[in-house]
Amino acid sequence: MRTHRRYRRTVAALTGSAVLALLASACTGTNSAGGTDDSASGKDVTITFWHGWSQDNETRAIQAEADAFQKLHPNIHVKVVGNIADDKSEQALRAGGSDAPDVVSSFATDNVGKFCSAKVWTDLTPQLKKDGIDPARTFPAAMLRYSRFEGSQCSLPLLGDAYGLYYNKTAFAAAGITAPPRTFSEFDADAVKLTAADGDGYKQLGFMPTYHGYESTPSHFLGQYGAGYFGADGKSDIATDPRVTAMYTWQKNLIGKLGGFDRLEKYRSGFGDEFSAKNPFQTGQVAMSIDGEWRTASLAEAKPSFDWATAPFPVPDDQADTYGRGYQTGTIIGIARTSRKQSAAWEFVKYLTTDTDAVVTFANAIHNVPSTVEALNSPKLDADPNFRTFVDIAKNPNSSTTPASINGGAYQLSMQNLGYAYESGKQADLAAGLAATAKEIDAAVNQAK
Amino acid sequence: MAVATTAVPAALRRKRRRERARTLAFLSPWLIGFGFFFAYPLVSTVYFSFMRYDGFAAPTFTGLKNWDYVFNHYPFFWQGLRNTLWLVVVMVALRVTFGLGIGLLITKLKTGVGFFRTAFYLPYLAPPVAATMAFAFLLNPGTGPVDHLLGELGLPQPGWFTDPSWSKPALTMLAMWGVGDLMVIFMAALLDVPREQYEAAELDGAGPWQKFRYVTFPNISPIVMFAVVTGVIQTMQYYTQAIVAGKVASGVIGGSGQQFEPGYPHGSTWTLPQMVYNLGFQRFDTGSACVVALVLFAISMAFTSLLLRRRSGFLPESQDGE
């Protein structure tokens, strides 16, 4: 019996060690607040800047920005560290300490709510006021919206992304289409015209509407409707907002017009990677796609065998006057609360985000949309008409974004899941699905508070 | 006399104390590791499961709120639990059966043992991420060679990682492909079974099945139990293959306005460890992540206790009921 007990104890220890890695996630502490430095009085200060860019042209461009800043501020030295994933910088900010970054940029605008509410990033409102910078006049409205949360301006936009329509001009001409669609009814008709069946598959598909079709997500489509996601009381309003119902309905109907969910999904599963030369728009597998401004650079480099152009993505027929709008997101930058070099860090952040020449130079270098009103109107900005489409979308006052939430993008995930269930027919009753999803979102937000 | 009787126990006590100190000294590396890497995290996990903690601000007590959220409001918990249990039951059973079967076949071979042993073992050495991506490519319903071949043969072409009813079987196939670890262990056990027992069974007229049932299996049952227990523990931690397969098949890179959805397709590959990541690092809800980690711990303990109680631990069948 003793032998048996010993074996069982051994196994208990073995089993326990199995979850060790998971349990270790609990071993975290809290960081402490940072402090100011003497950079204003000319003392040498070195700040550390973490960013997520990894491509050669991107890292060169951001280093050039830091070099240009140091010429203006000889006593502030910037140590630039690239290719930092959001997870890693979050861990560093949790831990704090002398090795943690002073300035951090992130591609995940969805996390602004958490960074602001938990005070991980410094609220920049006092610095903006001190330097006479009015955020509402400096930054486009949508970009300002995704960089703040509940009154805290804990981040600033550092270049943006705008979403529009890419279309195959050669295929348009072959189908007798003379201009890009402006409304969803025109878009649906064009998508059908551009679709050529090939047995159970397609020779060419007009548009891939399923929510896994890369950038064809509920949030991106809802940007064309101007949905707000949350009501004034902070609760999800997706069950009562007719624009949300309209979007899910439109997308599902389009799936039906293009051959049905199963057929489209089988075709989609043969697509190459989104960020590769095998992107389905670049290969001609789809004739239209919703995508960000960065694709202009990829297409210019790939030189596909067809002519292509860009336009704003269409809008619902009953909102035809808002044509020109689009979904916007981007990169955000902030100062770690734990940084002991707040003054120097602010000078650097201010330069990167508000200096028109710096913003324009950086935008041109990495083919992103500039993130200040002045930079968007700068004559030095890339003049390529296909890129200019996205600049205009960013300037459009009707363009919108997904708002910051205390639990990151969890509400978008809930809406995506509803979308997957509805488009596949698993969820037949849209109203009931929206009501349940709104409840799920509210419970998750409540849990995070 | 009285002096002698008190002096001896005192000397004994000193000796025992020295022995205890020596034992503790030898055990100390393990004890320190156990304390830092198991006991402390375990206590912390229990503590944080009752706290609101986002990893940034100081934790605050919330009572049973996290437990209520995970069990009653977190939309993926029950589905993820079902998926995890499905994998534990089906994947572990098939891996053990397949590993044992391959081991049996190879030990029976007269020639080419080295070749087959290497051929079946090599996939186990493939990094999980690379192996999963290769499987996602091979099983791609649109461009993969497997479905192409099935189509040529006039057979149904499943959606594999894109079809919720086929995603877990596809992951199980991947796990069976990498069964080399179990095969090697079973081969060692099978070669260790005394030959004379087979000869005696043959003299008694035993056929292949009877020889396996009454000779082979009783001898290797501790190894089978070891394979099952470690398989259950590994499968309870199933994370990498599920998340990579879902990510590759869904095509979602993830970013603002485009959330990566663990569990693709339709939540069919959600597992409990993915929830720990989702809650703790995507939703900044360390408290709820700890609840899921504790559920995982409890289920692992329950499974292994049940298995060992039924099979009397790692002892051969002949010593059962000792």
Chai-1 contact restraints between the chains, C-beta under 6 A:
chainA,res_idxA,chainB,res_idxB,connection_type,confidence,min_distance_angstrom,max_distance_angstrom,comment,restraint_id
A,H4,B,G313,contact,1.0,0.0,6.0,A-B,restraint_1
A,Y7,B,G313,contact,1.0,0.0,6.0,A-B,restraint_2
A,Y7,B,F314,contact,1.0,0.0,6.0,A-B,restraint_3
A,R8,B,L308,contact,1.0,0.0,6.0,A-B,restraint_4
A,V11,B,T304,contact,1.0,0.0,6.0,A-B,restraint_5
A,V11,B,L308,contact,1.0,0.0,6.0,A-B,restraint_6
A,T15,B,I233,contact,1.0,0.0,6.0,A-B,restraint_7
A,T15,B,S300,contact,1.0,0.0,6.0,A-B,restraint_8
A,T15,B,M301,contact,1.0,0.0,6.0,A-B,restraint_9
A,T15,B,T304,contact,1.0,0.0,6.0,A-B,restraint_10
A,G16,B,F38,contact,1.0,0.0,6.0,A-B,restraint_11
A,A18,B,I233,contact,1.0,0.0,6.0,A-B,restraint_12
A,A18,B,Q237,contact,1.0,0.0,6.0,A-B,restraint_13
A,A18,B,S300,contact,1.0,0.0,6.0,A-B,restraint_14
A,V19,B,L296,contact,1.0,0.0,6.0,A-B,restraint_15
A,V19,B,F297,contact,1.0,0.0,6.0,A-B,restraint_16
A,L20,B,F37,contact,1.0,0.0,6.0,A-B,restraint_17
A,L20,B,F38,contact,1.0,0.0,6.0,A-B,restraint_18
A,L22,B,V276,contact,1.0,0.0,6.0,A-B,restraint_19
A,L22,B,A293,contact,1.0,0.0,6.0,A-B,restraint_20
A,L23,B,P41,contact,1.0,0.0,6.0,A-B,restraint_21
A,L23,B,L42,contact,1.0,0.0,6.0,A-B,restraint_22
A,L23,B,T45,contact,1.0,0.0,6.0,A-B,restraint_23
A,L23,B,A293,contact,1.0,0.0,6.0,A-B,restraint_24
A,A24,B,P41,contact,1.0,0.0,6.0,A-B,restraint_25
A,S25,B,G280,contact,1.0,0.0,6.0,A-B,restraint_26
A,A26,B,P41,contact,1.0,0.0,6.0,A-B,restraint_27
A,A26,B,S44,contact,1.0,0.0,6.0,A-B,restraint_28
A,A26,B,T45,contact,1.0,0.0,6.0,A-B,restraint_29
A,A26,B,F48,contact,1.0,0.0,6.0,A-B,restraint_30
A,A26,B,C290,contact,1.0,0.0,6.0,A-B,restraint_31
A,C27,B,P41,contact,1.0,0.0,6.0,A-B,restraint_32
A,C27,B,S44,contact,1.0,0.0,6.0,A-B,restraint_33
A,T28,B,G55,contact,1.0,0.0,6.0,A-B,restraint_34
A,T30,B,A58,contact,1.0,0.0,6.0,A-B,restraint_35
A,R94,B,G55,contact,1.0,0.0,6.0,A-B,restraint_36
A,T109,B,S256,contact,1.0,0.0,6.0,A-B,restraint_37
A,D110,B,S256,contact,1.0,0.0,6.0,A-B,restraint_38
A,K114,B,F284,contact,1.0,0.0,6.0,A-B,restraint_39
A,A118,B,D54,contact,1.0,0.0,6.0,A-B,restraint_40
A,A118,B,F56,contact,1.0,0.0,6.0,A-B,restraint_41
A,A118,B,A57,contact,1.0,0.0,6.0,A-B,restraint_42
A,V120,B,F56,contact,1.0,0.0,6.0,A-B,restraint_43
A,H212,B,S250,contact,1.0,0.0,6.0,A-B,restraint_44
A,H212,B,G251,contact,1.0,0.0,6.0,A-B,restraint_45
A,T217,B,Q258,contact,1.0,0.0,6.0,A-B,restraint_46
A,S219,B,G257,contact,1.0,0.0,6.0,A-B,restraint_47
A,H220,B,G257,contact,1.0,0.0,6.0,A-B,restraint_48
A,K266,B,P141,contact,1.0,0.0,6.0,A-B,restraint_49
A,K266,B,G142,contact,1.0,0.0,6.0,A-B,restraint_50
A,S269,B,N140,contact,1.0,0.0,6.0,A-B,restraint_51
A,S269,B,P141,contact,1.0,0.0,6.0,A-B,restraint_52
A,S269,B,G142,contact,1.0,0.0,6.0,A-B,restraint_53
A,S269,B,T162,contact,1.0,0.0,6.0,A-B,restraint_54
A,G270,B,G142,contact,1.0,0.0,6.0,A-B,restraint_55
A,G270,B,T143,contact,1.0,0.0,6.0,A-B,restraint_56
A,E274,B,I253,contact,1.0,0.0,6.0,A-B,restraint_57
A,T329,B,S256,contact,1.0,0.0,6.0,A-B,restraint_58
A,T329,B,G257,contact,1.0,0.0,6.0,A-B,restraint_59
A,T402,B,G257,contact,1.0,0.0,6.0,A-B,restraint_60
A,N407,B,R283,contact,1.0,0.0,6.0,A-B,restraint_61
A,G409,B,Q259,contact,1.0,0.0,6.0,A-B,restraint_62
A,A410,B,R283,contact,1.0,0.0,6.0,A-B,restraint_63
A,Q412,B,Q259,contact,1.0,0.0,6.0,A-B,restraint_64
A,L413,B,Q259,contact,1.0,0.0,6.0,A-B,restraint_65
A,Q416,B,Q259,contact,1.0,0.0,6.0,A-B,restraint_66
A,Q416,B,E261,contact,1.0,0.0,6.0,A-B,restraint_67
A,E440,B,P75,contact,1.0,0.0,6.0,A-B,restraint_68
A,A443,B,H73,contact,1.0,0.0,6.0,A-B,restraint_69
A,Q447,B,Y69,contact,1.0,0.0,6.0,A-B,restraint_70
